[in-house]
Amino acid sequence: MRIDKYLKVARLIKRRTVANEACDNDRVMVNGRQVKASYAVKVGDIIEIGFGARTLKVEVTAVTEHANKADASSLYREII
C-alpha cells in the first residue's frame, strides 16, 4: 500500500491529498529516509511525520486497505 493512502487509512493524516503534499514537502520519513508518496509501506517500518515543531514517530504493525475509526489505531504503535 502507498504511504499516502496508509497515512489516511490509519488516520494519522485526515486526507490523502494532505498526506501526498506532506511527502512532496519532505515531511515524511521511513526508516530514516525521505520518501515519496508512492513508497510501499511494510509491517515493521518506522514512519516519522513532521507537524511543524512536533514530530510523530510510529511503527507499522498492520497494513489493510480499509479500517474503521475503532480499528485505525491498531495499524500502528506510537514510539516515544
N, CA, C and O atoms as CSV, one atom per row, in Angstrom:
chain,resi,resn,atom,element,x,y,z
A,1,MET,N,N,0.845,-1.174,0.000
A,1,MET,CA,C,0.000,0.000,0.000
A,1,MET,C,C,0.892,1.239,0.000
A,1,MET,O,O,1.923,1.269,0.672
A,2,ARG,N,N,0.494,2.251,-0.750
A,2,ARG,CA,C,1.230,3.511,-0.807
A,2,ARG,C,C,1.196,4.199,0.557
A,2,ARG,O,O,0.233,4.061,1.311
A,3,ILE,N,N,2.253,4.935,0.858
A,3,ILE,CA,C,2.326,5.572,2.175
A,3,ILE,C,C,1.273,6.657,2.337
A,3,ILE,O,O,0.758,6.841,3.440
A,4,ASP,N,N,0.936,7.385,1.272
A,4,ASP,CA,C,-0.085,8.430,1.418
A,4,ASP,C,C,-1.440,7.820,1.766
A,4,ASP,O,O,-2.188,8.381,2.567
A,5,LYS,N,N,-1.755,6.681,1.173
A,5,LYS,CA,C,-3.021,6.011,1.493
A,5,LYS,C,C,-2.979,5.413,2.902
A,5,LYS,O,O,-3.978,5.453,3.620
A,6,TYR,N,N,-1.828,4.859,3.300
A,6,TYR,CA,C,-1.702,4.288,4.640
A,6,TYR,C,C,-1.915,5.356,5.717
A,6,TYR,O,O,-2.602,5.112,6.709
A,7,LEU,N,N,-1.328,6.534,5.521
A,7,LEU,CA,C,-1.477,7.609,6.498
A,7,LEU,C,C,-2.929,8.026,6.650
A,7,LEU,O,O,-3.362,8.400,7.740
A,8,LYS,N,N,-3.683,7.961,5.557
A,8,LYS,CA,C,-5.106,8.296,5.605
A,8,LYS,C,C,-5.913,7.182,6.278
A,8,LYS,O,O,-6.750,7.459,7.137
A,9,VAL,N,N,-5.667,5.923,5.894
A,9,VAL,CA,C,-6.408,4.788,6.457
A,9,VAL,C,C,-6.136,4.663,7.958
A,9,VAL,O,O,-7.048,4.359,8.727
A,10,ALA,N,N,-4.895,4.894,8.378
A,10,ALA,CA,C,-4.536,4.805,9.795
A,10,ALA,C,C,-4.951,6.058,10.556
A,10,ALA,O,O,-4.788,6.126,11.774
A,11,ARG,N,N,-5.483,7.042,9.853
A,11,ARG,CA,C,-5.958,8.300,10.429
A,11,ARG,C,C,-4.854,9.092,11.125
A,11,ARG,O,O,-5.094,9.780,12.117
A,12,LEU,N,N,-3.643,8.983,10.588
A,12,LEU,CA,C,-2.542,9.814,11.068
A,12,LEU,C,C,-2.622,11.191,10.416
A,12,LEU,O,O,-2.239,12.198,11.013
A,13,ILE,N,N,-3.130,11.221,9.169
A,13,ILE,CA,C,-3.404,12.456,8.451
A,13,ILE,C,C,-4.817,12.336,7.896
A,13,ILE,O,O,-5.200,11.271,7.410
A,14,LYS,N,N,-5.605,13.423,7.961
A,14,LYS,CA,C,-7.029,13.351,7.627
A,14,LYS,C,C,-7.342,13.021,6.175
A,14,LYS,O,O,-8.235,12.222,5.895
A,15,ARG,N,N,-6.603,13.640,5.244
A,15,ARG,CA,C,-6.917,13.448,3.822
A,15,ARG,C,C,-5.711,12.932,3.066
A,15,ARG,O,O,-4.572,13.256,3.404
A,16,ARG,N,N,-5.958,12.130,2.045
A,16,ARG,CA,C,-4.874,11.568,1.243
A,16,ARG,C,C,-4.115,12.662,0.501
A,16,ARG,O,O,-2.898,12.566,0.342
A,17,THR,N,N,-4.813,13.699,0.046
A,17,THR,CA,C,-4.127,14.778,-0.663
A,17,THR,C,C,-3.164,15.507,0.265
A,17,THR,O,O,-2.083,15.919,-0.157
A,18,VAL,N,N,-3.550,15.669,1.526
A,18,VAL,CA,C,-2.668,16.310,2.506
A,18,VAL,C,C,-1.461,15.401,2.779
A,18,VAL,O,O,-0.338,15.888,2.912
A,19,ALA,N,N,-1.686,14.097,2.863
A,19,ALA,CA,C,-0.591,13.137,3.060
A,19,ALA,C,C,0.358,13.168,1.866
A,19,ALA,O,O,1.575,13.090,2.035
A,20,ASN,N,N,-0.194,13.281,0.671
A,20,ASN,CA,C,0.621,13.356,-0.543
A,20,ASN,C,C,1.486,14.610,-0.523
A,20,ASN,O,O,2.666,14.553,-0.868
A,21,GLU,N,N,0.909,15.742,-0.123
A,21,GLU,CA,C,1.661,17.001,-0.037
A,21,GLU,C,C,2.751,16.922,1.025
A,21,GLU,O,O,3.841,17.462,0.833
A,22,ALA,N,N,2.472,16.260,2.138
A,22,ALA,CA,C,3.473,16.103,3.197
A,22,ALA,C,C,4.679,15.323,2.674
A,22,ALA,O,O,5.820,15.656,2.994
A,23,CYS,N,N,4.431,14.296,1.878
A,23,CYS,CA,C,5.524,13.520,1.274
A,23,CYS,C,C,6.305,14.383,0.282
A,23,CYS,O,O,7.535,14.341,0.256
A,24,ASP,N,N,5.601,15.154,-0.523
A,24,ASP,CA,C,6.256,16.020,-1.509
A,24,ASP,C,C,7.112,17.089,-0.849
A,24,ASP,O,O,8.126,17.500,-1.413
A,25,ASN,N,N,6.718,17.548,0.342
A,25,ASN,CA,C,7.443,18.604,1.052
A,25,ASN,C,C,8.471,18.049,2.049
A,25,ASN,O,O,8.923,18.769,2.939
A,26,ASP,N,N,8.835,16.781,1.897
A,26,ASP,CA,C,9.870,16.127,2.712
A,26,ASP,C,C,9.575,16.149,4.203
A,26,ASP,O,O,10.490,16.310,5.011
A,27,ARG,N,N,8.306,15.990,4.581
A,27,ARG,CA,C,7.936,15.943,5.997
A,27,ARG,C,C,7.679,14.520,6.478
A,27,ARG,O,O,7.367,14.307,7.650
A,28,VAL,N,N,7.813,13.526,5.561
A,28,VAL,CA,C,7.577,12.130,5.923
A,28,VAL,C,C,8.860,11.335,5.675
A,28,VAL,O,O,9.425,11.359,4.582
A,29,MET,N,N,9.305,10.628,6.723
A,29,MET,CA,C,10.494,9.787,6.607
A,29,MET,C,C,10.121,8.364,7.017
A,29,MET,O,O,9.330,8.159,7.938
A,30,VAL,N,N,10.697,7.391,6.326
A,30,VAL,CA,C,10.501,5.988,6.676
A,30,VAL,C,C,11.884,5.373,6.876
A,30,VAL,O,O,12.736,5.434,5.989
A,31,ASN,N,N,12.094,4.789,8.036
A,31,ASN,CA,C,13.370,4.169,8.383
A,31,ASN,C,C,14.542,5.131,8.171
A,31,ASN,O,O,15.616,4.721,7.730
A,32,GLY,N,N,14.330,6.411,8.489
A,32,GLY,CA,C,15.391,7.397,8.418
A,32,GLY,C,C,15.641,8.015,7.051
A,32,GLY,O,O,16.594,8.778,6.888
A,33,ARG,N,N,14.797,7.699,6.055
A,33,ARG,CA,C,14.969,8.239,4.704
A,33,ARG,C,C,13.726,8.989,4.268
A,33,ARG,O,O,12.608,8.571,4.572
A,34,GLN,N,N,13.912,10.105,3.551
A,34,GLN,CA,C,12.780,10.819,2.963
A,34,GLN,C,C,12.150,9.907,1.905
A,34,GLN,O,O,12.864,9.240,1.156
A,35,VAL,N,N,10.825,9.878,1.844
A,35,VAL,CA,C,10.149,9.018,0.871
A,35,VAL,C,C,9.139,9.812,0.058
A,35,VAL,O,O,8.659,10.862,0.486
A,36,LYS,N,N,8.829,9.292,-1.116
A,36,LYS,CA,C,7.777,9.869,-1.950
A,36,LYS,C,C,6.456,9.205,-1.588
A,36,LYS,O,O,6.433,8.201,-0.877
A,37,ALA,N,N,5.367,9.763,-2.075
A,37,ALA,CA,C,4.033,9.250,-1.752
A,37,ALA,C,C,3.811,7.831,-2.266
A,37,ALA,O,O,2.924,7.132,-1.777
A,38,SER,N,N,4.593,7.401,-3.235
A,38,SER,CA,C,4.410,6.071,-3.828
A,38,SER,C,C,5.153,4.971,-3.070
A,38,SER,O,O,5.080,3.806,-3.463
A,39,TYR,N,N,5.853,5.304,-2.013
A,39,TYR,CA,C,6.593,4.312,-1.232
A,39,TYR,C,C,5.637,3.232,-0.723
A,39,TYR,O,O,4.557,3.547,-0.223
A,40,ALA,N,N,6.027,1.966,-0.847
A,40,ALA,CA,C,5.191,0.848,-0.394
A,40,ALA,C,C,5.473,0.552,1.076
A,40,ALA,O,O,6.585,0.165,1.434
A,41,VAL,N,N,4.467,0.734,1.920
A,41,VAL,CA,C,4.594,0.522,3.367
A,41,VAL,C,C,4.593,-0.968,3.675
A,41,VAL,O,O,3.821,-1.735,3.098
A,42,LYS,N,N,5.484,-1.373,4.607
A,42,LYS,CA,C,5.563,-2.760,5.043
A,42,LYS,C,C,5.465,-2.813,6.570
A,42,LYS,O,O,5.781,-1.835,7.247
A,43,VAL,N,N,5.037,-3.930,7.098
A,43,VAL,CA,C,4.966,-4.112,8.549
A,43,VAL,C,C,6.389,-4.020,9.096
A,43,VAL,O,O,7.313,-4.631,8.559
A,44,GLY,N,N,6.550,-3.256,10.163
A,44,GLY,CA,C,7.854,-3.077,10.773
A,44,GLY,C,C,8.528,-1.764,10.406
A,44,GLY,O,O,9.522,-1.394,11.031
A,45,ASP,N,N,8.013,-1.047,9.404
A,45,ASP,CA,C,8.569,0.248,9.025
A,45,ASP,C,C,8.371,1.255,10.152
A,45,ASP,O,O,7.358,1.226,10.850
A,46,ILE,N,N,9.345,2.144,10.323
A,46,ILE,CA,C,9.252,3.242,11.293
A,46,ILE,C,C,8.978,4.512,10.492
A,46,ILE,O,O,9.799,4.924,9.672
A,47,ILE,N,N,7.825,5.129,10.730
A,47,ILE,CA,C,7.410,6.335,9.996
A,47,ILE,C,C,7.538,7.533,10.925
A,47,ILE,O,O,7.068,7.503,12.062
A,48,GLU,N,N,8.182,8.595,10.426
A,48,GLU,CA,C,8.281,9.858,11.163
A,48,GLU,C,C,7.589,10.935,10.341
A,48,GLU,O,O,7.897,11.124,9.164
A,49,ILE,N,N,6.649,11.642,10.970
A,49,ILE,CA,C,5.895,12.690,10.292
A,49,ILE,C,C,6.143,14.005,11.030
A,49,ILE,O,O,5.960,14.087,12.244
A,50,GLY,N,N,6.558,15.028,10.289
A,50,GLY,CA,C,6.805,16.336,10.882
A,50,GLY,C,C,5.563,17.205,10.817
A,50,GLY,O,O,5.073,17.516,9.731
A,51,PHE,N,N,5.050,17.602,11.984
A,51,PHE,CA,C,3.916,18.519,12.090
A,51,PHE,C,C,4.424,19.820,12.702
A,51,PHE,O,O,4.301,20.018,13.911
A,52,GLY,N,N,4.986,20.700,11.899
A,52,GLY,CA,C,5.543,21.943,12.426
A,52,GLY,C,C,6.721,21.644,13.337
A,52,GLY,O,O,7.713,21.067,12.892
A,53,ALA,N,N,6.629,22.028,14.615
A,53,ALA,CA,C,7.708,21.798,15.576
A,53,ALA,C,C,7.638,20.408,16.197
A,53,ALA,O,O,8.583,19.980,16.859
A,54,ARG,N,N,6.537,19.704,15.994
A,54,ARG,CA,C,6.317,18.384,16.601
A,54,ARG,C,C,6.569,17.282,15.577
A,54,ARG,O,O,6.234,17.431,14.402
A,55,THR,N,N,7.158,16.178,16.027
A,55,THR,CA,C,7.379,15.029,15.155
A,55,THR,C,C,6.695,13.809,15.755
A,55,THR,O,O,6.877,13.501,16.933
A,56,LEU,N,N,5.909,13.119,14.941
A,56,LEU,CA,C,5.225,11.899,15.370
A,56,LEU,C,C,5.987,10.711,14.795
A,56,LEU,O,O,6.269,10.670,13.598
A,57,LYS,N,N,6.320,9.747,15.650
A,57,LYS,CA,C,7.074,8.572,15.224
A,57,LYS,C,C,6.253,7.331,15.547
A,57,LYS,O,O,5.888,7.114,16.702
A,58,VAL,N,N,5.956,6.509,14.533
A,58,VAL,CA,C,5.142,5.312,14.724
A,58,VAL,C,C,5.784,4.117,14.019
A,58,VAL,O,O,6.544,4.269,13.063
A,59,GLU,N,N,5.458,2.934,14.518
A,59,GLU,CA,C,5.883,1.688,13.880
A,59,GLU,C,C,4.656,1.028,13.277
A,59,GLU,O,O,3.622,0.920,13.936
A,60,VAL,N,N,4.761,0.587,12.034
A,60,VAL,CA,C,3.650,-0.056,11.335
A,60,VAL,C,C,3.492,-1.475,11.886
A,60,VAL,O,O,4.434,-2.267,11.861
A,61,THR,N,N,2.283,-1.791,12.386
A,61,THR,CA,C,2.017,-3.131,12.911
A,61,THR,C,C,1.120,-3.942,11.986
A,61,THR,O,O,1.112,-5.171,12.053
A,62,ALA,N,N,0.362,-3.264,11.121
A,62,ALA,CA,C,-0.511,-3.959,10.169
A,62,ALA,C,C,-0.785,-3.041,8.992
A,62,ALA,O,O,-0.759,-1.817,9.122
A,63,VAL,N,N,-1.048,-3.649,7.840
A,63,VAL,CA,C,-1.391,-2.890,6.634
A,63,VAL,C,C,-2.687,-3.475,6.094
A,63,VAL,O,O,-2.746,-4.661,5.769
A,64,THR,N,N,-3.727,-2.650,5.997
A,64,THR,CA,C,-5.011,-3.092,5.471
A,64,THR,C,C,-5.622,-1.980,4.630
A,64,THR,O,O,-5.389,-0.800,4.892
A,65,GLU,N,N,-6.401,-2.353,3.623
A,65,GLU,CA,C,-6.975,-1.381,2.698
A,65,GLU,C,C,-8.026,-0.491,3.356
A,65,GLU,O,O,-8.155,0.681,3.003
A,66,HIS,N,N,-8.776,-1.038,4.307
A,66,HIS,CA,C,-9.844,-0.283,4.957
A,66,HIS,C,C,-9.797,-0.524,6.460
A,66,HIS,O,O,-9.501,-1.633,6.905
A,67,ALA,N,N,-10.087,0.506,7.237
A,67,ALA,CA,C,-10.157,0.370,8.695
A,67,ALA,C,C,-11.168,1.382,9.207
A,67,ALA,O,O,-11.153,2.547,8.808
A,68,ASN,N,N,-12.046,0.932,10.093
A,68,ASN,CA,C,-12.980,1.893,10.681
A,68,ASN,C,C,-12.279,2.647,11.801
A,68,ASN,O,O,-11.138,2.340,12.146
A,69,LYS,N,N,-12.950,3.613,12.356
A,69,LYS,CA,C,-12.328,4.501,13.344
A,69,LYS,C,C,-11.764,3.732,14.532
A,69,LYS,O,O,-10.685,4.063,15.023
A,70,ALA,N,N,-12.470,2.723,14.996
A,70,ALA,CA,C,-12.035,1.951,16.162
A,70,ALA,C,C,-10.794,1.113,15.860
A,70,ALA,O,O,-9.956,0.912,16.739
A,71,ASP,N,N,-10.672,0.625,14.630
A,71,ASP,CA,C,-9.554,-0.251,14.267
A,71,ASP,C,C,-8.329,0.504,13.764
A,71,ASP,O,O,-7.251,-0.081,13.663
A,72,ALA,N,N,-8.468,1.780,13.450
A,72,ALA,CA,C,-7.373,2.543,12.841
A,72,ALA,C,C,-6.144,2.598,13.747
A,72,ALA,O,O,-5.016,2.524,13.261
A,73,SER,N,N,-6.349,2.727,15.047
A,73,SER,CA,C,-5.203,2.833,15.952
A,73,SER,C,C,-4.453,1.509,16.116
A,73,SER,O,O,-3.336,1.504,16.632
A,74,SER,N,N,-5.034,0.396,15.693
A,74,SER,CA,C,-4.339,-0.886,15.789
A,74,SER,C,C,-3.387,-1.124,14.614
A,74,SER,O,O,-2.673,-2.127,14.591
A,75,LEU,N,N,-3.371,-0.210,13.638
A,75,LEU,CA,C,-2.489,-0.355,12.479
A,75,LEU,C,C,-1.071,0.119,12.771
A,75,LEU,O,O,-0.158,-0.151,11.990
A,76,TYR,N,N,-0.875,0.823,13.887
A,76,TYR,CA,C,0.445,1.341,14.215
A,76,TYR,C,C,0.639,1.384,15.725
A,76,TYR,O,O,-0.314,1.308,16.501
A,77,ARG,N,N,1.904,1.507,16.115
A,77,ARG,CA,C,2.272,1.647,17.521
A,77,ARG,C,C,3.117,2.904,17.637
A,77,ARG,O,O,4.117,3.056,16.936
A,78,GLU,N,N,2.712,3.807,18.528
A,78,GLU,CA,C,3.434,5.070,18.693
A,78,GLU,C,C,4.734,4.831,19.455
A,78,GLU,O,O,4.765,4.116,20.457
A,79,ILE,N,N,5.810,5.448,18.954
A,79,ILE,CA,C,7.131,5.330,19.583
A,79,ILE,C,C,7.467,6.673,20.207
A,79,ILE,O,O,7.296,7.716,19.577
A,80,ILE,N,N,7.936,6.650,21.422
A,80,ILE,CA,C,8.272,7.892,22.117
A,80,ILE,C,C,9.704,8.280,21.857
A,80,ILE,O,O,10.169,9.302,22.361
